[in-house]
Amino acid sequence: MKTQKTLLVLSVIISFMLLIIISACGDKNDSAEDRGQQLQQEEKELIESGKQGVKDLTGKVDFLTPADIESVSGLKGIKLVEKGSLQGAGGSLNFALNDKMYAMFVIADMGVFNEWKTMEGYAVDKIPNIGDEAYSAPGGKTQFVVFFREGNKVGSVSSFLDTDTLEPFLTIEQLSQLARIVVSRF
């Protein structure tokens, strides 16, 4: 059961990474509209494939709140949305801006943490002062995930990408601030 859970969460994360990598490559002849439609379809398939893997904690915990994300990002209008309510809303806690996914928090376990940490090319840089250990991810040009642990409590915060620029909405520094908030509430 634990192995299945680890594999399912890992497959969702790997699928998300592949979606980002594939979408960044694109065909040189693709228009922005074509790429946007392709990204939406790939994101929908990703969410459908991982819908059962992460427990929805909307309204049950306050490890991370819309106010936290607004404070760190400097933006207003961040909303907590239920899992599956928007394309990409596959985390334990899902945050949207203008009806589009903006950030996500996932609760995991030590098995998943160890998989993230040891998966070749996934963990990039160790980040200090977040729980017992924390890393940026995934490997490649752009990192948009910070995963961390405090004792045996494990989580990750992720930023979605702006489909126009293919840059994360939140920087690794901002995700690190959010991770510190979560750790303080574990």
C-alpha positions as a Markdown table, in Angstrom:
| # | Residue | x | y | z |
|---|---|---|---|---|
| 1 | Met | 0.0 | 0.0 | 0.0 |
| 2 | Lys | 2.8 | 2.4 | 1.0 |
| 3 | Thr | 4.7 | 1.5 | -2.1 |
| 4 | Gln | 1.7 | 2.1 | -4.3 |
| 5 | Lys | 1.1 | 5.5 | -2.7 |
| 6 | Thr | 4.7 | 6.5 | -3.2 |
| 7 | Leu | 4.6 | 5.3 | -6.8 |
| 8 | Leu | 1.3 | 7.2 | -7.5 |
| 9 | Val | 2.5 | 10.5 | -6.0 |
| 10 | Leu | 5.9 | 10.0 | -7.8 |
| 11 | Ser | 4.1 | 9.4 | -11.1 |
| 12 | Val | 2.0 | 12.5 | -10.7 |
| 13 | Ile | 5.2 | 14.6 | -10.1 |
| 14 | Ile | 7.1 | 13.0 | -12.9 |
| 15 | Ser | 4.1 | 13.5 | -15.3 |
| 16 | Phe | 4.0 | 17.2 | -14.2 |
| 17 | Met | 7.7 | 17.5 | -14.9 |
| 18 | Leu | 7.4 | 15.9 | -18.3 |
| 19 | Leu | 4.4 | 18.2 | -19.1 |
| 20 | Ile | 6.5 | 21.3 | -18.3 |
| 21 | Ile | 9.5 | 20.0 | -20.3 |
| 22 | Ile | 7.5 | 19.0 | -23.3 |
| 23 | Ser | 5.5 | 22.2 | -23.3 |
| 24 | Ala | 8.7 | 24.3 | -23.1 |
| 25 | Cys | 10.1 | 22.5 | -26.2 |
| 26 | Gly | 7.2 | 22.9 | -28.6 |
| 27 | Asp | 7.3 | 22.9 | -32.3 |
| 28 | Lys | 8.8 | 26.0 | -33.8 |
| 29 | Asn | 5.8 | 26.4 | -36.1 |
| 30 | Asp | 3.3 | 26.3 | -33.1 |
| 31 | Ser | 1.4 | 29.5 | -32.5 |
| 32 | Ala | 0.9 | 30.7 | -29.0 |
| 33 | Glu | -2.7 | 29.7 | -29.1 |
| 34 | Asp | -1.8 | 26.2 | -30.3 |
| 35 | Arg | 0.7 | 25.8 | -27.5 |
| 36 | Gly | -1.8 | 27.0 | -25.0 |
| 37 | Gln | -4.4 | 24.5 | -26.1 |
| 38 | Gln | -1.8 | 21.7 | -26.1 |
| 39 | Leu | -0.7 | 22.7 | -22.6 |
| 40 | Gln | -4.3 | 22.7 | -21.4 |
| 41 | Gln | -4.9 | 19.2 | -22.9 |
| 42 | Glu | -1.7 | 17.8 | -21.4 |
| 43 | Glu | -2.5 | 19.3 | -18.0 |
| 44 | Lys | -6.0 | 17.8 | -18.1 |
| 45 | Glu | -4.6 | 14.4 | -18.9 |
| 46 | Leu | -2.1 | 14.8 | -16.1 |
| 47 | Ile | -4.7 | 15.7 | -13.5 |
| 48 | Glu | -7.0 | 12.8 | -14.6 |
| 49 | Ser | -4.1 | 10.4 | -14.3 |
| 50 | Gly | -3.3 | 11.5 | -10.7 |
| 51 | Lys | -6.7 | 12.4 | -9.3 |
| 52 | Gln | -6.7 | 9.6 | -6.8 |
| 53 | Gly | -3.1 | 10.0 | -5.5 |
| 54 | Val | -3.3 | 13.0 | -3.2 |
| 55 | Lys | -5.8 | 13.6 | -0.5 |
| 56 | Asp | -7.8 | 16.8 | -0.8 |
| 57 | Leu | -7.4 | 18.8 | 2.4 |
| 58 | Thr | -9.4 | 21.9 | 1.4 |
| 59 | Gly | -11.0 | 23.4 | 4.5 |
| 60 | Lys | -9.4 | 20.7 | 6.8 |
| 61 | Val | -6.0 | 22.2 | 7.5 |
| 62 | Asp | -4.4 | 25.6 | 7.4 |
| 63 | Phe | -0.8 | 24.6 | 6.6 |
| 64 | Leu | -0.9 | 27.2 | 3.8 |
| 65 | Thr | -3.6 | 29.9 | 3.2 |
| 66 | Pro | -4.5 | 32.3 | 0.4 |
| 67 | Ala | -3.3 | 35.1 | 2.6 |
| 68 | Asp | 0.1 | 33.5 | 2.9 |
| 69 | Ile | 0.5 | 33.3 | -0.9 |
| 70 | Glu | -0.8 | 36.8 | -1.3 |
| 71 | Ser | 1.8 | 38.1 | 1.3 |
| 72 | Val | 4.7 | 36.3 | -0.4 |
| 73 | Ser | 3.7 | 37.0 | -4.0 |
| 74 | Gly | 2.4 | 40.6 | -3.5 |
| 75 | Leu | -0.8 | 39.8 | -5.4 |
| 76 | Lys | -4.4 | 39.9 | -4.3 |
| 77 | Gly | -7.2 | 37.6 | -5.2 |
| 78 | Ile | -5.6 | 34.2 | -4.5 |
| 79 | Lys | -8.3 | 31.6 | -3.7 |
| 80 | Leu | -8.3 | 28.2 | -2.2 |
| 81 | Val | -10.0 | 25.8 | -4.7 |
| 82 | Glu | -11.1 | 22.2 | -4.3 |
| 83 | Lys | -9.1 | 19.4 | -5.8 |
| 84 | Gly | -10.2 | 18.7 | -9.3 |
| 85 | Ser | -12.2 | 22.0 | -9.6 |
| 86 | Leu | -9.7 | 23.5 | -12.1 |
| 87 | Gln | -7.3 | 22.0 | -14.5 |
| 88 | Gly | -4.1 | 21.3 | -12.5 |
| 89 | Ala | -5.9 | 21.3 | -9.1 |
| 90 | Gly | -4.4 | 18.0 | -8.0 |
| 91 | Gly | -2.7 | 18.8 | -4.7 |
| 92 | Ser | -3.7 | 18.6 | -1.1 |
| 93 | Leu | -4.3 | 22.3 | -1.1 |
| 94 | Asn | -4.8 | 24.2 | -4.4 |
| 95 | Phe | -4.5 | 27.9 | -5.0 |
| 96 | Ala | -5.9 | 29.8 | -8.0 |
| 97 | Leu | -5.7 | 33.4 | -9.3 |
| 98 | Asn | -8.4 | 34.5 | -11.8 |
| 99 | Asp | -9.7 | 30.9 | -12.1 |
| 100 | Lys | -6.3 | 29.5 | -13.1 |
| 101 | Met | -4.0 | 27.4 | -11.0 |
| 102 | Tyr | -1.3 | 29.4 | -9.3 |
| 103 | Ala | 0.3 | 27.2 | -6.6 |
| 104 | Met | -0.2 | 23.9 | -5.0 |
| 105 | Phe | 0.8 | 22.2 | -1.7 |
| 106 | Val | 1.1 | 18.4 | -1.3 |
| 107 | Ile | 1.4 | 16.4 | 1.8 |
| 108 | Ala | 3.5 | 13.3 | 1.4 |
| 109 | Asp | 5.3 | 10.7 | 3.5 |
| 110 | Met | 9.0 | 9.8 | 4.1 |
| 111 | Gly | 8.9 | 7.2 | 1.4 |
| 112 | Val | 7.9 | 9.8 | -1.2 |
| 113 | Phe | 10.4 | 12.3 | 0.2 |
| 114 | Asn | 13.2 | 9.7 | -0.1 |
| 115 | Glu | 12.1 | 9.0 | -3.7 |
| 116 | Trp | 12.1 | 12.7 | -4.6 |
| 117 | Lys | 15.5 | 13.1 | -2.9 |
| 118 | Thr | 17.2 | 10.1 | -4.6 |
| 119 | Met | 15.5 | 10.2 | -8.0 |
| 120 | Glu | 18.2 | 11.0 | -10.6 |
| 121 | Gly | 18.1 | 14.6 | -11.7 |
| 122 | Tyr | 15.1 | 15.6 | -9.6 |
| 123 | Ala | 16.5 | 17.3 | -6.5 |
| 124 | Val | 18.6 | 20.3 | -7.6 |
| 125 | Asp | 19.8 | 22.4 | -4.7 |
| 126 | Lys | 19.6 | 21.9 | -1.0 |
| 127 | Ile | 17.8 | 24.9 | 0.6 |
| 128 | Pro | 18.9 | 25.9 | 4.1 |
| 129 | Asn | 16.6 | 26.9 | 7.0 |
| 130 | Ile | 13.5 | 25.0 | 5.9 |
| 131 | Gly | 12.8 | 22.2 | 8.4 |
| 132 | Asp | 15.3 | 19.3 | 8.6 |
| 133 | Glu | 16.0 | 19.3 | 4.9 |
| 134 | Ala | 14.6 | 20.9 | 1.7 |
| 135 | Tyr | 15.4 | 20.9 | -2.0 |
| 136 | Ser | 14.5 | 22.7 | -5.1 |
| 137 | Ala | 13.3 | 20.7 | -8.1 |
| 138 | Pro | 13.0 | 19.5 | -10.8 |
| 139 | Gly | 16.3 | 19.3 | -12.6 |
| 140 | Gly | 16.5 | 21.3 | -15.8 |
| 141 | Lys | 16.4 | 25.0 | -16.7 |
| 142 | Thr | 13.5 | 26.0 | -14.5 |
| 143 | Gln | 12.8 | 24.9 | -10.9 |
| 144 | Phe | 9.2 | 25.3 | -9.7 |
| 145 | Val | 9.0 | 23.0 | -6.7 |
| 146 | Val | 10.4 | 23.0 | -3.2 |
| 147 | Phe | 10.0 | 19.8 | -1.2 |
| 148 | Phe | 10.9 | 19.5 | 2.4 |
| 149 | Arg | 10.6 | 17.6 | 5.7 |
| 150 | Glu | 10.4 | 18.3 | 9.4 |
| 151 | Gly | 10.9 | 15.1 | 11.2 |
| 152 | Asn | 8.7 | 12.6 | 9.4 |
| 153 | Lys | 6.3 | 15.3 | 8.2 |
| 154 | Val | 6.8 | 15.9 | 4.4 |
| 155 | Gly | 5.4 | 18.4 | 2.0 |
| 156 | Ser | 6.0 | 20.2 | -1.3 |
| 157 | Val | 5.0 | 23.6 | -2.6 |
| 158 | Ser | 4.8 | 24.1 | -6.4 |
| 159 | Ser | 4.3 | 27.0 | -8.7 |
| 160 | Phe | 2.4 | 26.8 | -11.9 |
| 161 | Leu | 3.8 | 28.3 | -15.0 |
| 162 | Asp | 2.7 | 31.4 | -16.9 |
| 163 | Thr | 1.7 | 29.9 | -20.3 |
| 164 | Asp | 2.8 | 33.0 | -22.1 |
| 165 | Thr | 6.4 | 33.2 | -20.7 |
| 166 | Leu | 6.8 | 29.5 | -19.5 |
| 167 | Glu | 8.2 | 31.0 | -16.3 |
| 168 | Pro | 6.9 | 30.0 | -12.8 |
| 169 | Phe | 4.5 | 32.4 | -11.2 |
| 170 | Leu | 6.5 | 32.0 | -7.9 |
| 171 | Thr | 10.3 | 32.0 | -7.7 |
| 172 | Ile | 12.2 | 29.4 | -5.7 |
| 173 | Glu | 12.8 | 32.1 | -3.1 |
| 174 | Gln | 9.1 | 32.7 | -2.8 |
| 175 | Leu | 8.4 | 29.0 | -2.7 |
| 176 | Ser | 11.0 | 28.7 | 0.0 |
| 177 | Gln | 9.2 | 31.3 | 2.1 |
| 178 | Leu | 6.0 | 29.4 | 1.7 |
| 179 | Ala | 7.7 | 26.2 | 2.7 |
| 180 | Arg | 9.0 | 27.9 | 5.9 |
| 181 | Ile | 5.4 | 28.9 | 6.7 |
| 182 | Val | 4.2 | 25.3 | 6.2 |
| 183 | Val | 7.0 | 23.9 | 8.4 |
| 184 | Ser | 6.1 | 26.4 | 11.2 |
| 185 | Arg | 2.6 | 25.0 | 11.2 |
| 186 | Phe | 3.4 | 21.3 | 11.0 |
